[in-house]
């Protein structure tokens, strides 16, 4: 049997590469047989761990930068470089993983540091920049990125706001107009691609504020405020970009990373793509799926969002199209019963709310028997 181990990271706990190795070890310990071949293909969908997965398959240069984190703290953030291509992972500079639960600040968290990383990549000679969106701490519509790249924001007295005043989604209702002239000069000749990990629109019940800002610490009242702020920001940015009649607000992925999908596509003239599919193409995932008999996927929490554009759900679709069975090994599972039936088996690994490499290896020892099982664990 040929087994492809293709997990995402358990966010904040186990990196995808380490998780893949633990799963493989567990399978080998339970089936010490020459009849089993295992290939590792740790994956990401644009969020945390994307650069690490890319670097494992296509070695390039990881360029580190000291930038401003999501709440103004200094952080070290890398981008991946290969010739004139740069890949920037928003979570590296502006990720929620930098914050403890008590530190979450939905109105103040911003993406300015990600813009600093992009500016460094351009200064280093990049002419094509892929921006991976996911794992953000913010709901600022990407305004921080645009400010770091030269966008100028003016208040209702028509006074230019300093970069410090453009600090998270909570500041957006104070903006009266946006000038993109300097940004256009600073990014001239650069091709931007925005790779998203979700398919949510910018606004509405499935939008950035309603769905994701509560995970970033927003109260019910703050969710309503951020929805209004993003709608206000969208109108201003469309006007500044001469796109008042062309709305990207409902495009799949516009709501990614706190609305940064919308802001970067409109503000930078970028194009959307799926973070998972971009990475899958670069790393030859389709060929690996054709090779194997069984696929093992994993992520921290397997839920309905996992099946809405994220890596686990996308691998499931590709594997099913190729006629391959899929076993999931999440730390925990919150799928509805009918969704769980999409997998050959679901083996959870968390013990007392914490998954460890030992618990992953123990769960992996059940894979061979579970691959043909009709029941679910």
C-alpha positions in Angstrom: 0.0 0.0 0.0 1.2 3.5 -0.9 0.2 6.2 1.6 0.5 9.9 1.1 0.7 11.8 4.5 -0.4 15.4 3.7 -1.3 17.2 7.0 -1.7 20.9 7.8 -0.2 22.2 11.0 -1.9 21.9 14.4 -1.8 25.7 14.7 0.3 26.8 17.6 1.2 23.2 18.6 2.8 21.1 15.9 4.2 22.2 12.5 3.0 20.4 9.4 6.4 18.8 8.7 6.7 17.4 12.3 3.1 16.2 12.2 3.8 14.3 8.9 6.8 12.6 10.4 4.9 11.5 13.5 2.1 10.1 11.4 4.5 8.2 9.2 6.3 6.8 12.3 3.1 5.6 13.8 2.1 3.8 10.6 5.5 2.1 10.4 5.4 1.0 14.0 2.1 -0.7 13.5 2.9 -2.2 10.1 6.6 -3.0 9.9 6.2 -4.3 6.4 8.0 -3.8 3.1 4.5 -3.7 1.5 3.9 -0.2 2.8 5.4 2.9 1.2 4.9 6.3 2.7 5.5 9.7 1.1 5.3 13.0 3.1 3.6 16.0 1.6 2.9 18.5 4.4 0.6 21.2 3.1 -0.8 24.7 3.9 -3.5 26.9 2.4 -2.0 30.3 2.8 -2.0 30.6 6.5 0.6 29.6 9.1 3.3 27.2 7.9 2.9 28.0 4.2 6.5 29.1 3.7 7.8 26.1 5.6 5.9 23.7 3.3 7.0 25.6 0.2 10.6 25.5 1.4 10.5 21.7 1.9 9.5 21.1 -1.7 11.3 24.0 -3.5 14.3 25.3 -1.6 14.7 29.0 -1.9 16.0 31.8 0.3 14.2 32.7 3.5 14.8 36.4 4.0 14.1 37.6 7.6 13.0 41.1 8.5 12.4 42.9 11.8 8.9 44.5 11.3 5.9 45.7 13.3 3.7 43.0 14.6 -0.1 43.0 14.8 -0.2 45.1 17.9 2.9 47.2 17.3 5.4 44.8 18.9 8.6 44.0 17.0 8.6 40.6 15.3 10.9 38.7 12.9 9.1 37.8 9.7 10.5 35.9 6.7 9.5 35.9 3.1 10.6 33.2 0.6 12.6 34.3 -2.5 13.6 32.4 -5.6 15.0 34.6 -8.4 12.4 37.4 -9.0 9.5 35.6 -7.2 8.7 36.5 -3.6 6.2 34.7 -1.4 4.9 36.6 1.6 3.0 34.9 4.4 0.8 37.4 6.2 0.8 35.3 9.3 4.6 35.7 9.6 4.2 39.4 10.4 0.6 39.9 11.4 -0.5 36.5 12.7 -2.8 35.8 15.5 -0.3 33.2 16.8 1.7 36.1 18.2 -1.0 36.9 20.7 -2.2 35.2 23.8 -6.0 34.9 24.2 -6.0 37.7 26.7 -4.1 40.0 24.2 -6.6 39.7 21.4 -7.6 43.2 20.3 -10.0 43.0 17.3 -10.2 46.8 16.8 -6.5 47.5 17.1 -4.7 44.6 15.4 -3.4 45.5 11.9 -1.4 44.3 8.9 1.3 47.1 8.7 4.1 44.6 9.3 3.1 42.5 6.3 3.3 45.6 4.1 6.8 46.2 5.4 7.8 42.6 4.4 6.4 43.3 0.9 8.3 46.5 0.6 11.5 44.7 1.6 10.8 42.0 -1.1 10.4 44.7 -3.7 13.5 46.5 -2.6 15.4 43.2 -2.9 14.3 43.0 -6.6 11.1 41.0 -6.6 8.9 41.6 -9.6 6.3 39.0 -8.8 4.9 38.9 -5.2 2.5 36.2 -4.0 0.8 37.3 -0.7 -0.5 34.3 1.3 -3.5 35.3 3.4 -4.6 33.4 6.5 -4.0 33.2 10.2 -4.4 37.0 10.8 -5.0 38.7 14.1 -6.7 41.7 12.3 -9.8 42.9 10.6 -8.4 46.0 8.9 -9.2 45.2 5.3 -5.5 45.2 4.4 -5.3 48.9 5.2 -2.1 48.4 7.1 -0.4 46.7 4.2 -1.5 49.6 1.9 -0.2 52.2 4.4 3.2 50.5 4.6 3.4 50.6 0.8 2.6 54.3 0.5 -1.1 54.7 0.6 -2.1 58.0 2.4 -5.2 58.2 4.5 -7.0 61.5 5.3 -9.4 62.2 8.1 -12.6 64.3 7.9 -10.7 67.5 8.4 -8.7 66.4 5.3 -5.5 66.1 7.4 -3.2 63.2 6.5 -3.3 60.5 9.2 0.0 59.2 10.3 0.8 55.5 9.9 0.3 55.1 13.6 -3.3 56.4 13.3 -4.1 53.7 10.7 -4.1 51.0 13.3 -6.6 48.3 12.8 -10.2 48.1 11.7 -11.2 50.4 14.6 -9.6 53.4 12.8 -11.3 53.0 9.4 -14.4 55.0 10.2 -12.2 58.0 10.8 -11.0 58.0 7.2 -12.6 60.3 4.7 -10.5 59.6 1.6 -7.5 57.6 0.4 -4.7 58.6 -1.9 -2.9 55.8 -3.7 -0.5 57.9 -5.7 2.7 57.1 -3.7 1.6 53.4 -3.5 1.3 53.2 -7.3 4.8 54.7 -7.7 6.3 52.3 -5.1 4.7 49.2 -6.6 5.0 50.1 -10.3 5.9 47.1 -12.5 5.1 44.5 -9.7 2.7 41.7 -10.4 0.7 40.8 -7.3 -1.2 37.6 -6.6 -3.3 37.3 -3.5 -3.7 33.7 -2.3 -6.5 33.1 0.1 -7.3 30.2 2.6 -11.1 30.8 2.6 -13.8 31.7 0.1 -15.7 34.2 2.3 -16.9 37.6 0.9 -15.9 40.9 2.5 -19.3 41.8 4.1 -22.5 40.2 5.3 -23.3 37.1 7.5 -20.4 35.2 5.8 -18.0 38.1 5.7 -14.8 38.9 7.5 -16.3 40.6 10.5 -19.2 38.3 11.1 -17.4 35.0 10.8 -13.8 35.6 11.8 -13.5 38.7 14.0 -15.1 36.9 17.1 -12.1 34.5 16.8 -9.9 37.5 17.1 -11.5 38.8 20.3 -14.4 40.9 18.9 -17.5 41.3 21.1 -20.9 41.4 19.5 -20.8 45.2 19.4 -17.4 45.2 17.9 -18.5 42.8 15.1 -21.2 45.3 14.2 -18.7 48.2 14.3 -16.1 46.3 12.2 -18.8 45.5 9.6 -19.6 49.2 9.2 -15.9 50.0 9.1 -15.1 47.6 6.4 -18.1 48.7 4.3 -16.9 52.4 4.7 -13.3 51.4 3.8 -14.5 49.5 0.8 -16.3 52.4 -0.7 -13.3 54.7 -0.2 -10.8 52.3 -1.6 -13.0 51.6 -4.7 -13.2 55.4 -5.3 -9.5 55.8 -4.9 -8.8 53.0 -7.3 -11.4 54.2 -9.9 -13.3 51.0 -9.4 -16.5 52.4 -8.0 -18.5 50.4 -10.6 -16.5 47.2 -10.2 -17.0 45.6 -6.8 -14.8 42.9 -5.6 -16.6 42.7 -2.3 -18.4 39.5 -3.0 -15.6 37.7 -4.8 -14.6 34.5 -3.0 -11.7 35.2 -0.7 -12.4 39.0 -0.3 -13.0 38.4 3.4 -9.8 36.4 3.9 -7.4 37.7 6.6 -9.9 40.2 8.0 -10.8 41.6 4.6 -7.2 41.9 3.4 -8.2 39.9 0.3 -10.5 42.7 -0.8 -8.1 45.5 0.2 -5.0 44.0 -1.6 -6.8 43.1 -4.8 -8.4 46.5 -5.2 -5.5 48.6 -3.7 -2.7 46.8 -5.5 -4.5 45.7 -8.6 -3.8 42.1 -7.7 -5.5 38.9 -8.8 -7.1 36.3 -6.5 -6.0 32.6 -6.4 -6.5 29.8 -3.9 -3.6 29.5 -1.5 -3.9 25.7 -1.4 -4.1 25.3 -5.2 -1.2 27.6 -5.8 1.0 25.7 -3.3 -0.3 22.3 -4.6 0.7 23.2 -8.2 4.2 24.3 -7.1 4.8 21.2 -5.0 3.4 18.6 -7.5 0.6 17.4 -5.2 -1.5 16.0 -8.1 1.3 13.7 -9.1 1.7 12.5 -5.5 -2.1 11.8 -5.3 -1.9 9.7 -8.5 0.9 7.7 -6.9 -0.8 6.7 -3.7 -3.6 4.4 -2.6 -4.5 6.2 0.6 -4.3 9.8 1.8 -3.9 10.9 5.4 -4.8 14.6 6.2 -4.8 16.4 9.5 -5.3 19.8 11.1 -5.9 21.2 14.5 -9.7 21.4 14.4 -11.7 19.7 11.6 -14.9 21.6 11.1 -17.2 23.0 8.5 -14.6 25.8 7.6 -12.1 23.0 6.8 -14.4 22.1 3.9 -14.8 25.7 2.6 -11.6 26.3 0.7 -9.0 25.2 3.3 -6.4 22.6 2.5 -8.0 19.6 4.1 -11.2 20.0 2.2 -9.4 20.7 -1.1 -7.2 17.6 -0.7 -10.4 15.6 0.0 -11.9 16.8 -3.3 -8.8 16.0 -5.3 -8.4 12.6 -3.7 -12.0 11.7 -4.2 -11.8 12.7 -7.9 -8.7 10.4 -8.2 -10.6 7.6 -6.5 -8.4 7.6 -3.3 -9.7 7.1 0.2 -8.9 9.7 2.8 -8.4 9.4 6.5 -8.4 12.5 8.7 -6.3 12.9 11.9 -7.4 16.2 13.5 -6.7 17.1 17.1 -10.4 17.5 17.4 -13.4 17.1 15.2 -16.5 19.4 15.0 -18.0 18.1 11.7 -21.6 17.3 11.3 -22.2 13.5 11.0 -22.9 13.8 7.2 -19.7 15.7 6.7 -17.7 13.2 8.7 -19.0 10.5 6.3 -16.9 12.1 3.5 -13.8 10.5 5.1 -12.9 6.8 5.3 -12.2 7.4 9.0 -11.7 10.3 11.4 -9.1 9.6 14.1 -8.9 12.4 16.7 -5.5 12.8 18.5 -6.1 15.3 21.3 -5.9 13.9 24.9 -7.2 16.2 27.6 -7.5 19.0 25.0 -3.9 18.7 23.9 -2.4 16.8 21.0 1.2 15.7 21.3 3.5 13.9 18.9 3.1 10.7 21.0 -0.7 10.9 20.7 -0.4 11.5 17.0 1.8 8.4 16.6 -0.6 6.3 18.7 -3.6 7.4 16.6 -1.6 6.7 13.4 -1.2 3.1 14.3 -4.9 2.6 13.6 -4.8 3.9 10.1 -4.4 0.6 8.1 -7.4 -1.0 9.9 -9.4 2.2 9.6 -8.9 2.6 5.9 -11.5 0.0 5.1 -13.7 0.5 8.0 -17.3 1.6 7.6 -17.6 3.0 11.2 -16.1 6.3 12.4 -14.0 6.9 15.5 
